[in-house]
Amino acid sequence: MNSKHHHGRWPTAVEHASRFDLLLAAIPLLLAVGLGGGYLLSVPLFVGGMGGAVPAAGLVAYSVYAVTQVDDEYLSGCRSQKTGDD
């Protein structure tokens, strides 16, 4: 289905979410899955929490690294829009 034509249905937030929005949503989700898994598997909640915290920390590190890697073309486009140059 083409995302431009919704054919009578409401667009969802996921369709309009950026990569970083999804990363921010995944961090607490991983923590909740780890804690829930720890509860369901009858292991100490510390173990379940760490099972969710380790991949969540990986996502935090990735998002910090990815944010710092801004494309030069994007920056030059923003600068030209501010000054009115094309």
C-alpha positions in Angstrom: 0.0 0.0 0.0 1.4 3.4 -0.9 1.9 5.5 2.2 0.7 8.7 0.4 -2.8 7.2 -0.2 -4.5 6.0 2.9 -7.8 5.1 1.4 -10.0 6.1 4.3 -7.8 5.0 7.1 -6.0 7.1 9.6 -2.2 7.2 9.2 -0.4 5.7 12.1 2.5 7.3 14.0 4.9 4.5 12.9 4.5 5.5 9.3 5.7 9.0 10.1 8.3 8.1 12.7 12.0 8.7 12.1 14.7 6.2 12.8 15.5 8.1 16.0 11.9 8.1 17.1 11.9 4.3 16.8 15.2 4.0 18.7 13.7 6.1 21.5 10.7 3.8 21.6 12.8 0.7 21.6 14.9 1.6 24.6 12.2 1.3 27.3 10.6 -1.5 25.4 13.7 -3.6 25.7 13.9 -2.8 29.5 10.3 -3.8 29.9 10.8 -7.1 28.0 13.8 -7.9 30.1 12.0 -7.3 33.4 8.9 -9.2 32.2 11.1 -12.0 31.0 12.8 -12.1 34.4 9.4 -12.3 36.1 8.0 -15.0 33.9 11.2 -17.1 33.9 11.4 -16.9 37.7 14.9 -15.6 37.6 16.0 -12.6 39.8 14.6 -9.4 38.5 18.2 -8.1 38.5 19.1 -10.7 35.8 16.0 -9.9 33.7 16.7 -6.2 34.1 20.2 -6.6 33.0 19.0 -8.8 30.1 17.0 -5.8 28.9 19.5 -3.1 29.9 22.4 -4.4 27.9 20.7 -4.2 24.5 19.1 -0.9 25.5 22.5 0.5 26.3 23.6 -0.7 22.9 20.8 1.3 21.3 21.7 4.3 23.3 25.3 4.1 22.2 24.2 3.6 18.6 21.9 6.6 18.7 24.6 8.8 20.1 27.0 7.6 17.5 24.5 7.9 14.7 23.4 11.4 15.7 27.0 12.6 15.6 27.4 11.2 12.0 25.5 14.0 10.3 25.8 14.0 6.5 27.7 17.0 5.1 25.2 17.3 2.3 22.4 17.7 4.8 24.3 20.4 6.6 25.1 22.3 3.5 21.5 22.1 2.4 20.4 23.6 5.8 23.0 26.4 5.5 21.9 27.3 2.0 18.2 27.5 3.1 19.2 29.9 5.9 21.2 32.2 3.6 18.9 31.8 0.6 21.7 30.4 -1.6 20.9 27.7 -4.1 
